[in-house]
């Protein structure tokens, strides 16, 4: 049963239609959640006793940094699925996720620098391992996109970049555990701890709402890019041509 | 094992017959290392402070230089395709080629690095740590480089982007390598970072050939 559904899911026309149906829901959900999270974070959450109102940067910084890494995992997993089972749609997912992940990573770096200046007294700190490896993550995205850029044959580009994406996954656990391995400026984990989060509920709930909102935002954008990517890849097939004909009228 | 040694000796023979290409990375390493004092400052105190970093960056860059030839010649004259088609597992062939590449480009670096280190006024008793760290780190760099070379071997314009693909992955090697040498310079035990370098090497040897042979297969079809 599930296998058949999965098989159906990997068919481009079916997925294209599914993405078209889901997109409005995703956009609505992400806008609502981000709006609620923004209100909760900027108005409802109490000021931090140490950082005052400055801590509110967390509501942009943490979700974008989280998605910068999450997008890489999505990309690498899709690339691996595409490489192993030769599912073209999976490659399309990986390609569509890469620029989004790179953007979120850049956003995470920039918001981190803006937050860092008043709190740590510096935009950038080379001795902080998480910063350095997060920058490396950005470079990995750039390398992935560059490799695709110079490979002319799309099928080859798909599979070569898939190998690179999977190799680069090693960076993700390094970033995740860097705050525990090297204790520097970055604080340790605050949400996923065995003894419960070390952050008060008033601050945590808007953050979680924000993370959920950013995640839906990511999936929404992913679907938008994916629909374009599928159409480009399927431009010779009949269903795509019929669709283009209809939308032209 | 027999196939492994055969590929290894063949690659070494081919490399030894091209002396000029063999020397390139080494000379590049020396040039980069000797340009740093001109760019920073020739003062002994300054050089002592940046010495380890300079060594590691020079080693990294010169290991990149030799990558293009790792698979390209074999790919262009068709012998790589024969190796893919042969019944010998491709990972064994690839591992032999990596080892050959390290013996040709990595090992001379390990030998010459202490001389450069001395010219940077690094204390004599830290050299063993430096050599150990380089022995553990340069094979990892070779493996990472081989992945990059395999990804770009089929591309016409691939050469220049190898650095873009490989360098972001070298972060951990660089961190632990410099940490080991720094600890030695401060007169402390460098065992921790050395163990971690060894762990990275084990990881690279275990998984690198798989990724490289997958990339080679795609590149050459």
Interface residues (C-beta under 8 A of the other chain):
Chain A: X83 X129 X132 X133 X136 X137 X139 X140 X142 X143 X146 X147 X150 X151 X156 X159 X160 X163 X164 X166 X167 X168 X170 X171 X174
Chain B: X147 X151 X152 X154 X155 X157 X158 X161 X164 X165 X167 X168 X169 X171 X172 X175 X211 X214 X215 X218 X219 X221
